[in-house]
């Protein structure tokens, strides 16, 4: 092999090395974009704060469970969809006694922006708004009665509350294949509930911080 042949071969090799990342990225960008996706998630509620003028409580119990399913459609780097979640009851301590706020169901429309995306995955932020309902256990209703201190009885406090839920999340998606993705995210959810005390509607706010992991599949 002559020096000219060696020079040509070396130049070709360098060109391949230089163009490979660009070609790979171009192939990724030309690949058929995801359309509909469905997924499942599980997580842990690590902090709960209850307020609204009736009580002002910070949960003393970590690791309350959360489970959910989701569906979304991708438009470029924006995902539009919805999520339905079941959140476990939260235990708290008030005046030395252990109380419990019942479990919660929530459904929300979601908007996710994958603001940084590569072949391996994406970093994203997500907003959600929807409806939520929660069961008020007897222990929580007793705590409300004690906080009222005006002769209110447990029977005067509603057993359920419902209202608007809003959330914001920050997370990471990993793409092990073109049809399956895994994610981990931190989420802050705020619920503005309405409950009844002595027949009057009373606001109740609940803010929960959670960490979730999940898997989504392309349809």
Secondary structure, DSSP 8 states (H G I E B T S, - for coil): --HHHHHHHHHHHHHHHHHHHHHHHHHHHHS----EEEEEEEEEEEEEEEESSS--EE-----EEEEEEEEEEEETTEEEEEEEEEE--EEEEETTEEEEE--EEEEEEEEEEEEEE-SSEEEEEEEEEEEEEEE--HHHHHHHHHHH-SS--GGGB-SEEEEEEEEEEEEEEE-SSSSEEEEEEEEEEEEEEEEEETTEEEEEEEEEEEEEEEEEEE-
